[in-house]
């Protein structure tokens, strides 16, 4: 029979739960009841569990993280000495480590997780979960070696524990880290092994489909990182099909998809987030391939889905997806000659990065690169140079570093700064580029062709541009193809070869219209105007002149509007925090062009 003291704390726990689950919940009274429990000196198990409950409730419903942290530290300290108290012990370690992470104190979170991993060898669910969590911290810190070693340990542990599904999850997670770390050969090998396990899966169909989506996503990323727009298409199509399967109303909920083994109660990502991820890689593919209309359509769908998810539970990963989508749609706007809309979307980027400082830290080189592209399109070459130089200085990503260098080279060419271009040349020489990206190497040949054109070395320019065209056509890089064709057209025009010029410019114009790339259209229409005059065809010359005037007017109007917007001042930002005084509306809206 319980003592009167036991009866008191048991009553308080019951009352606290009643307040927590009432509609609406009364969190203040719930917290008061739980705090009162300690007055009755409950047993260590009850004391530890109550500290954990208080910590969780304070994190979920208040901003008092210091008090939450204190309760979680008590729960972790007390529970370590209690045998068979796994759920409280390991949940306390996990939540406390997560809280330390949010407070940027990984020096405190990592020792707790290491200790919890050591203590959880007998509990397959918690052991795997804690390994994933510690690997995530190492990955966030860009310590990919440590993260990869942990995931490798996870593969072996899951295998010994007969957690086949989680074993493949560990393998795929490690493949993802290897891709991020640019260890492409090792990543490909592991991805093939994981893919074999997925194809020969004999477990539940739900688990197979989730693993398939993760595996296909990584294969798509592998191709896109390599700028292989054509090669990726079969994988991307399969990924989209798998996603449609998972999103069907008849598909089981995420909770019901885990199977019976406690060690397999994990998933890479909830299906509502997977839906956004598939749209994101589709947008990335569309931008690389030069399908700007398609990129806009899928960006709009993805951003709408993110808005819905944020209302229910505003997970930090959603803001990462949102930022990546905005980065890609901003590039689309530049190509299509809509800088004013690009600036509105840059204002959303600023708003997101000011809300989540970690996003600015991880995406700063990309943001400087985008601003550099904008400054270049506005003919603010000094600002463009400053932005690209800042991006190059900050970037640890080989592909982004190369992309920024290629654009900086074009800035130097446009300013006739041969000395600076020559100093930069080894960084963009296609013969010695260390990038794995097919598209960047093709772009490097284009920049070489452009330089030769400016120096009037036309035969040399043609040789480089034909290499660009060969590479671009091999992987359906439409923008690069249209740019190379129009430049070749310009070269043949300079050589007085009107027939060859026409053979280049006509398909360039058709392709640019399909993208649509207004800058190439402007360039091509100017050449067509001259060609028709040379051919003594006044009707077509007038038509080309009218087209050129229309494109010029659109770009001039856009240039004027953009220059008056407060976001235009971003071109002056190269250090410190992002400006906060942009007055444009930062809410996500559907574009009237979509």
N, C-alpha and C positions, 0 to 999 in steps of 0.2 A: 504494500500500500504506500503510495507516494506521500511524502511529508507535506506539510502545509506550504513549505518553501518551494517544493517541486510544483505543487499545484499553482502557486502564484506565477512562476515563470512560464509554465505550460499554458496557463490562461492568457498571459501576455503575448506569447507566440501566436496563439489562436486568434487573439484580437488583432494583432498586427497583420496577419494574413487576411483577416476579414476586411480591414481597412484597405489593404493593397488590392484586393480583388473586387471591392465594391464599385458601383458604377454611378458617378465617376469615382476613381480611386482617391482616397484621402491619404496622400503620401506623408503629410506632416504628422498625422496621428500614428501612422504605421511606424515611422522612424522613432517617435517618442516611446511607443510600446517596446520596440526592439532595444532601445537604449536602456529602458527600465529593467530589462531582463538581467543585466549585469549586477543590479542591486541585490539579487537573490543568490549570488554566487553559484551559478549553474555548473554542472559537470563540464570538464574540458571539451568534450564533443559538442555540447550545446553551445558553449561559449564561442568555440571556433566557428561553428556553423552560423551563429548569430552575427559575428563580426563579418563573415563573408556576405551574408544577406544585406547587412547595412552598407557594406562597400559597394555592392552591385546596385542597390537602390539609390545611393547618393550619386553614383556615376550616371545612372539612367535619368534621374529626375531632378538633380540639382547641379549647381556649378561648384559645389564645395569639394573640389578634388583633394585638397589637403586632408580633410577629415576622412574621405573615402580611402585614401592611401593609408592612413593610420589604421583603419579597421582591417584593410586587406593585409597589411603587414602583420597585424596581430593574428589574423586567421592563419596565415602561412606559418608563423612562428609556432603557434599552438598545435596545428595539425600535424607537423612533422614528427612529433613524438607519439602520435596515436597510430597504432597498427590497424590496417584494414579500413582506413578512412579516406579512400582514394578520391572520391568525387569532390569532397571539400578541399583536401590537400592540393590536388592538381588544378582544380578550378581557381583556387586562391592564387597559386603560382602563375597561372596563365593570365588571369585578369590583372594581377599586380604588375607583371612584366609588360602587359599591354599599356597600362597606365604610365609606367616609367617611360615607355617608348613615346607616348603622346607628349610627355614632358621633356623629350630629347635627352633622356638619361639611360642610354643603352648600356652604359657602364654598370648600372644597377640591374637592368632587366636580364642581361646575359648570364650572370652567375646564378640567378634564381632559376632560370630555365635549365641550365646545365645540371643543377642539383636535382630539379624535378625530373629531368630525363633519367638521371642515375637511379632515382627512387622508383621510377615507373616501369622498370624492366618487365615486371610481371603483368602489367596492365596494357594490353596491346592498343586499345583505343587511345588512352592518354599518352602513352609513349610516342605513338605516331603523331598525334596532334601537337605535342610539345616540340618534337623534332622539326615539323613543318614550321612552327612559330619561330624557333630559333634560326632556322635557315632563312626565313623571310627577313629577319633583322639583319643578318649578315649581308643578304642581297641588297637591302635598302642602303646599307653602308658601302655598297660596291665591293665588298669582300667576297667575291664570287668563289674563290678557292675554298674558303671555309664553308660557305653555303653548299657548294657542290659535294664536299666531303661528307657533310651531314646527310644530304639526300641519298648519297651512296650507301651510307650506314642504314638509312631508312629502307632502301631496297632490300638489303640483306635481312634486316629484322622482319620486314613484312613477309618475306619469303619463308623464313623459319616459322613465323606465326600463322602460316597458311592464309594470309590476308592478300589474296592474289590481285584483287582490284586496287588496293592501296599500293601494292608493289608497282603496278603499272603507273599509278599516279605519281609515285616518287620518281620513276624513270622519266616520265614526261616533264615533270617539274625540273629535273636536272637537265634535260635536253633544252628547256627554255632558258635556263641560266647559261648554258654553254653557248647558245645562240647570242644572248645578250653580251657575253664576254668575247664574242667573235671567234670562238673556237669551233669553226664551222664544220671541219672534218669530223671531230669527235662528236659534235651535236648530231650530224647526219647519221653516223653509225648507231648512236644510241636511239635516235628517232626511228630508224629502220627496225631495230630490235623490239622497241615498244610497239611499233606498227604491226609486227608479226604477232605479238601477244594479243593485240586488239582484234586482228582479223580472225585469229583462231580461238576467240573467246567462247567458252562454253557455259559461262555464268548467265546471270539475268540479262535480258535484252536491254533493260534500262541502263544498267551499268555499261554494257557494250557501247550504247549510243553516246553516253556521256564521255567515255574514253575516246571514242571515235572523233567527237567534236574537238576535244583537246588536241588530239594527234593531228587532225587535219588543219586546225588553226596554226599549229607550229610549222607544219609543212608549208602553208600559205605564207607565213611570216618569213620562212627560210628563203622562198623564191622572191618575195618582195624585197627583202634585204639585198638580194643579189640583182635587183632590177630586172628580173626575168618575168616580164608582164604576160608574155604569151604562154610560157611553160607553166605558169601557176593556174591557168584557167581550169583544167580538169579538177584539181584539188579544191579550188574555190567553189566550183559548182557542187562538188560532193559535200563540202562544208555547209553551203546554203541549204542543200537538200536535207542533211542531217538535222539542221536547226529547225526546218519546217516540221520534221517528224517530232522533235522534242516539244515544239510549241503547240501541237495539236491538243484540243480540249480533252481528248480521251487519254492523254499521256499522264502517268502517275505524278503526284506531287513530288517535289525534291525529297521530302522527308520519307516518302514511301519507296524511294528508289534505291535505298542503301543496301538491301540484302539482309541476311540474318547474322552474318559475322560482325561482331562489334568492332573489329579492326578495319572493317570496310565502310564504316559510317562516315565517309568523307566525300566531298565532291570539289572539283576545281573551282566551280563558280555556279551560283543559282541560275536557272534557265532564263530568268528575266534579264540578268546581266549578260549572259551568253548571247542573247538576242542583239544587244547593243554591240558586243564585240564583233559579231559576224558583220553587222552593218559597217563597223569601223574599218575592218580589213577590206570590205568591198569598196568603201570610199577611197582607201589608200591605193587600191588597185586601179580604180577609175582615174584618179589624179595622175598616177604614173603612166597609164595608157593614153591619157589625153581625152577622156570622156567626161568633160566638165559638167554637162547637163545631168548625167547619171550620178556623178559625185554629189551634186547639189540635192538631187532627189533623195538619196540615201542618207545624206547628212541631216536633212530635215526630219526624216523618219526616226533616225537615231536620237536626235536632240529631243524630239517629242517624247520618246520612250524614257529618256533620262529624266525629263521633267516629272513624268508620272512616278518613276521610282524614287525620286528625291522627296516627293510629298509623303510617301510611305516610310522611307528610311534613308536618310541622306548619308549614304556610305561614302567615305573619301575616294574610293575607286571610281565612283561615278563622275567626280570632278576631273579625274585624270582622263577618262574617256571624253568628257566634254571638251577639255582643253585640246586634246589630240584632233578631235573633229573640227574644232574651230581653226586650228593651225592649217589643216588641209583645205578647208573651204575658203580661207583667206587667200591661199595660193591660187585657187580656182578664180576668185574675183579678179586678181591681178591679170591673169591670162585673158579673161573675158572683157577686160577694160572697165571694171566696176570697182574702182579704188575706194569710192565713198562708202559703199557697202562693206568693203574689206575693213575700213577703219571702224565702222560700227561694231564689227565682229572683233576687232582688236581691242575695242573698249570692253567687250565681254571677257576677253583674255586678261586684261588688266584687273578687272573686277574679281575674277576667279583667283588670280595670283595674290591679290591683296587679302582675299579671304583665307587662302591656304598658302602660307609662305613656303611650305615645302615644294609646292608646285613650281614656284618661281625658281627655287634652287635647282630643281631637276630639269626644268624646261627653258632656263634662261638663254642658252646658246640658240635654241630654236626661235625664241622670240626676237632676239637681236637679228637673226638671219631674215626673218619675216619683215622686220622694220627696214633692213637693208634693201630687200627686194622692192619694198614700197618706195624708199628714197630714190632708188635707181629709176623706177618707173616715173617718178616726179622730176627726174633730171637733177636731183640734189646729190651730186656725185661725191662731194666731200663727206656728207652725212652717211651716204651708202658705204663709203670706205671705212668710216669710223665704226659703223654697225657690224660689217663683216669682219673687221679686225678684232672687235670685241668678241664676236661669236667664235672666231678661230682660237683666241686666247683662252676662252672658257671651256671649249668643247673637248671632251674626251672620246667622242664618237667619231671614228675614222670617216664614216660616210658623210656626216654633217660637216666635219672639218674640210673634207674634199669639196663638197657642194659650195660651201662658203668661199673657199679659195678660187673655185671656178668663176663664181660671180664677181669676186674681187678682181680677177684677171680681166673680165669684160669691162669693169669700171676703168681699169688702167688703159685698156685698148681704146675705149670711147674718149678718154682724155688725152690720148697720144702720149702716155707716160711709158715709153719703151723701156727705160731703165728699171722702173719698178716691176713691169711685166716680166722682164728677163730674170730679175731676182726671184720672182715667184715661180718661174717656169718649172723647176724641178718638182715642185709640189703638185703640179697638175699635168705632168708629162704622162700621157696614156701608156707609154712603154714601160714606165717604172712605177705606176700607181700600185699601192699595196691594198687598195680596196677590193672587196669581193664583188662589188656592184658592176654588173654588165652595163647598166644605163649610165653610170657615172664615167666609166671608161669611154663609152660612146660619146658622151658630152665633152669629155676632154679632147677627143679628136675634133669635135666641132669648134671648140675654142681655138685649137691650133689652126684650123681652117680659116677662122675669122681673123686671126692675127696675120696669116699669110695674105688674106684678101686686103687688109688695111695697108700692108706693105707692097701691094700690087704684084705679089708673087703668085700669079693666078694658077699656074700648073701645079705648084705645090699645094695651094689651097684646094684645088679639085681633088688631089690625091687624098688629102685628109678627110674631105667631106664625103668622098665615096666610101671611105672606111666607116665613117659615121652612119651613112645610109645602110651599109651592109649590116652593121650591128643593130641599128634601129629597126630595120625591116625584119630581122631574125626574131625580135621580141615584141613587135607591134608597138614601138615607142613613137606614137603618132606625132607628138609635138616636136620631137627631135627630127623626125622625118620631114615635117613641113618646114621647119627652120632651115634644114640642110638644103632642101629643094629650092627654097626661095633665094638662099645665098648663092647657090650654084647658078640660078637664073640671073642673078645680079652680075656674077662673074662673066657669064657668057654674053650678057648685054655689054659689059665693059670691053669685051673682046670683039664686039660688033657681030657676034654670031646670034642673030635674032631667032633663027629656027630652034637651035638648042635651048636658048633662053626660054622660049615659049613652051618647049617640052618639059622644062623644069617648073616654071611658074604656074602653069595651068593646074597640074595635080597638087601643087603646094596650096593654091587658093582653094581648091575643092576640099582638101584635108583640113585646112585652117577653118573653113566655114563649118565643117562638121564638128570640130572640137567644142565650141568656136574660140579661135584665138584671134582677137581683134588686131593685135600688133602685127602678126604675120599677114593678115588680110590687108592692113594698111600698106605694108611693105610691098606685097605682091601686086596690089592695085596700082601703085606708083610705077612699078616696072611694066605692067601691062599697058598702062597709058603710053609710056615711051615706045613700047613694042608696036602697038597699033599705029602710032604716028609714023614709025619707020616703015611699016607695011602699007602706009597710005590708006588706012581704014578709019575715016573720021567718025563714023557712027559708033564703032566699038571703042575708039579712043575717047569719045564723049561719055560713053557708058562707064568706062574705067575711071575717067576723071570724076564722074558723079559719085561712083563708089568710094573713091579716095577721099572726096570732100565729105561724104557722109561719115566715114570712119574717123576722119580728122575732127569733125564737129563733135562726135560722141566723146572722143578722148579729150578734147579741149574743155567741153562742159564738165566732164568728170574731174579733170585736172583742177579746174577752178573751184568746184564744189569741195573737193578733198582738201585743197590748200586752206580753205576757210574753217575747216572742222578742228575742234580742240585736239583731237587725236593726232592731227598732223604733227604736233609738237613732240610726239614720241621719237621723231628722228634725231632729237637732240639728247636723248637719254642713253648714256653708255655706262653709268655707274650708279651705285646706291640702289635704293628700293624703287620699284615702279612708281611713277607719278600717281597721285590719288585725286588730282583736281580735274580729271576729265569729266565734263558735264553731260556727255551724251547718255542716253537711256541704255542701261546695260542689261535689260531683261532680254531673254531669248525670244525672238519672234520668227515666225515663218517668213521667208523672203518672198516678196511678190513675184520673183523670177521663178520660184519653184513650182 
